[in-house]
Amino acid sequence: MGTVASKLAFDIDAAIPAIREHVRPFPPAALFQLADEGFDSPFEQLLACMISIRTKDEVTLPCARRLFTLARTPAELVQLTPVELDKIIVQSTFHEAKAPQMLAIATRILTEYDGVLPCDFDVLTSFQGIGPKCANLTLGIACNQAKISVDIHVHRITNRWGYVSARTPETTLAILEQKLPQAYWVEINRLLVPFGKHVCTGQRPKCSTCPLLAMCAQVGVTEHR
């Protein structure tokens, strides 16, 4: 492992294209995959993100697809009982809490927003169970807004690069909003989720095959492959 002094300066404009090519063989992050399949409305993306909280993509995808065969709009969702909805998403972590939260969100959309979920950060984060990560993913994917969604992969990897130095995802988000070119705001989550799962893993990252090794500061990396 090279020393930081011997590294090239980190160049985000070189890093993003390199990662695009490197993750091409891997499945995309769950919400981007669902959008590619046509489940790209703000409501569908918000529900899928709720399902994904503390849940692996391999579980999120079938849960979301199963739900969307029955309900793709707030009006359709409220036709389900809490028990029925819970059975649909039962494999998702914290499903017992998520089912009533989803129904409450659908009810509010119907009563307060004429059945259409607004593309508005403050509205999304006013719903119980929705934080900045899901709000920004929904706005970025479904609403074409320039938003950065910082999950565990984006937080870990950007700090490992040395591009960001932050203890929390919230601070990482604030720094990225100041530093990351806006053209990459939505894409960084799309790229770093598969990159973090298959290359820049939490433990023993695959540094030997990483296309960014020459510029990555490898902050915190004590053992790698």
Secondary structure, DSSP 4 states (H G I P E B T S, - for coil): ---GGGSPPP-HHHHHHHHHHHTTTSPPPHHHHHHHTT--SHHHHHHHHHHHTT--HHHHHHHHHHHHTT-SSHHHHTTS-HHHHHHHTTTSTTHHHHHHHHHHHHHHHHHHSTT-----HHHHHTSTT--HHHHHHHHHHHS--------HHHHHHHHHHTS---SSHHHHHHHHHHHS-GGGTTHHHHHHHHHHHHTS-SSS--GGG-TTTTT---TT--S--
